[in-house]
Amino acid sequence: MTEEERMEFGEFVLAGVKDWNAGNRESFLTRYGPGSGFTGPGGSTLSGVKGAALFYDTYHSAFPDCELRPENMFTDGEQGCVEGTFTGTHLGELKLADGRVIAPTGNRVVVHYAERWVVRDDVVSYIRLYYDQVELLTQLGVETVGPR
């Protein structure tokens, strides 16, 4: 991969982060298309622009002041990985992949994440998100052991 290709991937990712942090939903969603796929913890599988919008809306509703802070980025061809930190204050309902809803706690969270991206023709083809769900739930004060 050339330096130019790395910069293009980095610029693509960082522009999305900038839109996420600014709450610029419409611009954030321009990076996704009908074939975009997303897999996250807890069995979440989303697709297309509607899936990206659902993901965006879920976290921006639950954490209105949320912010992504990328810390490391690695690229190879059309794919790359990003490590970073998600921060936010839990002021809205958080809808989990299994259907449960966590009422607002007012707690501030700091959660580390990693993502693997595939970008083709300036559109997200696929993102796989990893983060520690127990870390998030513990910071929210939610019981993580026992029946659902």
VOPAGU-2260 file (C-alpha; in pm, 1 decimal, decimal comma):
REM VOPAGU-2260
SITE   aa  ch    i         X         Y         Z
SITE  MET   A    0       0,0       0,0       0,0
SITE  THR   A    1     131,0     340,5     -92,6
SITE  GLU   A    2     148,8     637,8     143,8
SITE  GLU   A    3    -119,9     805,2     -68,5
SITE  GLU   A    4    -355,5     506,9     -23,5
SITE  ARG   A    5    -293,8     512,1     353,8
SITE  MET   A    6    -372,9     882,6     364,4
SITE  GLU   A    7    -690,5     829,3     165,8
SITE  PHE   A    8    -810,3     558,9     405,5
SITE  GLY   A    9    -712,0     768,3     707,5
SITE  GLU   A   10    -880,2    1077,6     569,1
SITE  PHE   A   11   -1195,5     876,8     495,5
SITE  VAL   A   12   -1211,3     738,1     850,5
SITE  LEU   A   13   -1120,7    1066,9    1019,3
SITE  ALA   A   14   -1380,5    1259,4     817,2
SITE  GLY   A   15   -1643,9    1013,8     944,9
SITE  VAL   A   16   -1517,4    1057,7    1301,4
SITE  LYS   A   17   -1535,0    1435,3    1262,2
SITE  ASP   A   18   -1897,8    1410,5    1143,5
SITE  TRP   A   19   -1982,7    1167,2    1427,6
SITE  ASN   A   20   -1832,7    1397,4    1690,9
SITE  ALA   A   21   -2002,9    1705,8    1544,0
SITE  GLY   A   22   -2342,2    1530,8    1535,6
SITE  ASN   A   23   -2355,0    1572,2    1157,4
SITE  ARG   A   24   -2572,7    1269,5    1081,8
SITE  GLU   A   25   -2639,3    1339,5     713,5
SITE  SER   A   26   -2272,3    1383,1     627,9
SITE  PHE   A   27   -2176,7    1078,4     837,3
SITE  LEU   A   28   -2423,3     862,3     642,4
SITE  THR   A   29   -2283,2     964,5     300,5
SITE  ARG   A   30   -2001,4     712,9     359,3
SITE  TYR   A   31   -2245,5     419,6     347,8
SITE  GLY   A   32   -2438,2     258,5      63,4
SITE  PRO   A   33   -2696,9     -14,3       7,1
SITE  GLY   A   34   -2427,7    -284,6      21,5
SITE  SER   A   35   -2258,3    -164,0     340,1
SITE  GLY   A   36   -2244,4    -420,7     619,2
SITE  PHE   A   37   -2178,4    -391,6     990,7
SITE  THR   A   38   -2125,5    -650,2    1263,7
SITE  GLY   A   39   -2090,1    -557,2    1629,3
SITE  PRO   A   40   -2090,5    -714,2    1973,3
SITE  GLY   A   41   -2400,2    -886,2    2102,3
SITE  GLY   A   42   -2507,4   -1020,8    1767,2
SITE  SER   A   43   -2576,1    -687,1    1601,2
SITE  THR   A   44   -2575,2    -719,5    1225,6
SITE  LEU   A   45   -2681,2    -415,7    1027,8
SITE  SER   A   46   -2677,1    -333,4     659,3
SITE  GLY   A   47   -2707,5     -42,7     422,8
SITE  VAL   A   48   -2760,4     322,6     497,3
SITE  LYS   A   49   -3056,3     233,4     722,6
SITE  GLY   A   50   -2829,9      10,2     933,1
SITE  ALA   A   51   -2567,0     283,6     962,8
SITE  ALA   A   52   -2840,8     530,2    1061,1
SITE  LEU   A   53   -2973,4     291,3    1326,5
SITE  PHE   A   54   -2624,2     252,0    1474,9
SITE  TYR   A   55   -2565,5     629,4    1469,9
SITE  ASP   A   56   -2906,7     707,4    1619,3
SITE  THR   A   57   -2875,5     440,2    1891,2
SITE  TYR   A   58   -2553,3     582,5    2030,7
SITE  HIS   A   59   -2627,3     951,4    1974,2
SITE  SER   A   60   -2966,9     913,9    2145,9
SITE  ALA   A   61   -2821,5     727,3    2444,1
SITE  PHE   A   62   -2504,4     940,6    2469,2
SITE  PRO   A   63   -2583,3    1285,7    2323,3
SITE  ASP   A   64   -2232,1    1413,7    2397,2
SITE  CYS   A   65   -2058,6    1102,6    2261,2
SITE  GLU   A   66   -1718,4    1133,9    2104,7
SITE  LEU   A   67   -1486,7     897,9    1919,0
SITE  ARG   A   68   -1112,7     938,7    1964,7
SITE  PRO   A   69    -911,5     724,9    1720,5
SITE  GLU   A   70    -569,4     646,1    1864,7
SITE  ASN   A   71    -412,4     401,5    1616,6
SITE  MET   A   72    -482,2     323,2    1253,7
SITE  PHE   A   73    -337,3      45,6    1037,0
SITE  THR   A   74    -410,1      -2,4     668,7
SITE  ASP   A   75    -346,9    -261,5     399,9
SITE  GLY   A   76    -503,5    -210,0      61,3
SITE  GLU   A   77    -874,9    -141,2      84,7
SITE  GLN   A   78    -900,2    -246,1     447,8
SITE  GLY   A   79    -772,9    -112,8     775,7
SITE  CYS   A   80    -810,1    -122,6    1150,5
SITE  VAL   A   81    -880,2     156,4    1393,0
SITE  GLU   A   82    -829,1     148,9    1770,9
SITE  GLY   A   83    -982,9     421,4    1978,7
SITE  THR   A   84   -1189,5     538,1    2271,1
SITE  PHE   A   85   -1562,5     612,9    2287,2
SITE  THR   A   86   -1673,9     856,3    2557,1
SITE  GLY   A   87   -2015,7     987,7    2647,2
SITE  THR   A   88   -2270,1    1058,7    2918,3
SITE  HIS   A   89   -2564,5     817,7    2931,8
SITE  LEU   A   90   -2861,8    1056,2    2914,1
SITE  GLY   A   91   -3099,4     860,3    2688,0
SITE  GLU   A   92   -3226,5     503,3    2654,4
SITE  LEU   A   93   -2968,4     255,5    2524,7
SITE  LYS   A   94   -3125,5     -18,9    2312,5
SITE  LEU   A   95   -2921,8    -340,2    2320,3
SITE  ALA   A   96   -2898,6    -595,1    2038,1
SITE  ASP   A   97   -3097,6    -850,3    2243,5
SITE  GLY   A   98   -3392,5    -611,2    2278,0
SITE  ARG   A   99   -3327,4    -493,2    2632,9
SITE  VAL   A  100   -3331,5    -120,3    2700,7
SITE  ILE   A  101   -3112,8      49,4    2960,7
SITE  ALA   A  102   -3274,6     358,2    3110,7
SITE  PRO   A  103   -3056,5     670,1    3136,8
SITE  THR   A  104   -2810,6     652,9    3427,5
SITE  GLY   A  105   -2630,3     985,4    3392,4
SITE  ASN   A  106   -2301,9     792,8    3409,3
SITE  ARG   A  107   -2001,8     898,3    3204,8
SITE  VAL   A  108   -1841,4     610,1    3010,5
SITE  VAL   A  109   -1499,3     557,9    2856,3
SITE  VAL   A  110   -1492,1     246,1    2637,8
SITE  HIS   A  111   -1203,4     125,4    2421,1
SITE  TYR   A  112   -1290,3     -13,6    2080,3
SITE  ALA   A  113   -1133,4    -162,7    1769,9
SITE  GLU   A  114   -1278,9    -176,2    1421,4
SITE  ARG   A  115   -1183,4    -350,8    1100,4
SITE  TRP   A  116   -1293,7    -155,1     795,9
SITE  VAL   A  117   -1322,0    -245,8     428,4
SITE  VAL   A  118   -1370,4      58,9     204,3
SITE  ARG   A  119   -1431,7      33,4    -169,8
SITE  ASP   A  120   -1481,0     329,9    -402,1
SITE  ASP   A  121   -1514,7     572,5    -107,5
SITE  VAL   A  122   -1801,1     372,2      46,1
SITE  VAL   A  123   -1791,5     147,9     352,2
SITE  SER   A  124   -1820,1    -210,1     234,6
SITE  TYR   A  125   -1794,6    -363,9     581,7
SITE  ILE   A  126   -1712,4    -272,6     941,3
SITE  ARG   A  127   -1655,1    -518,0    1226,2
SITE  LEU   A  128   -1668,1    -345,4    1565,6
SITE  TYR   A  129   -1517,5    -491,6    1882,8
SITE  TYR   A  130   -1560,2    -351,3    2234,2
SITE  ASP   A  131   -1598,6    -494,6    2580,8
SITE  GLN   A  132   -1971,6    -503,1    2653,0
SITE  VAL   A  133   -1911,8    -585,7    3020,4
SITE  GLU   A  134   -1688,7    -277,5    3048,9
SITE  LEU   A  135   -1969,3     -60,3    2910,1
SITE  LEU   A  136   -2243,7    -218,8    3122,2
SITE  THR   A  137   -2030,0    -200,0    3438,8
SITE  GLN   A  138   -1967,9     170,1    3381,9
SITE  LEU   A  139   -2343,6     216,7    3340,9
SITE  GLY   A  140   -2402,6      33,8    3671,8
SITE  VAL   A  141   -2594,9    -249,4    3505,6
SITE  GLU   A  142   -2596,3    -599,7    3657,3
SITE  THR   A  143   -2398,3    -816,4    3415,2
SITE  VAL   A  144   -2452,9   -1158,5    3575,4
SITE  GLY   A  145   -2782,7   -1342,3    3612,4
SITE  PRO   A  146   -3098,0   -1408,2    3415,1
SITE  ARG   A  147   -3223,5   -1165,0    3154,0
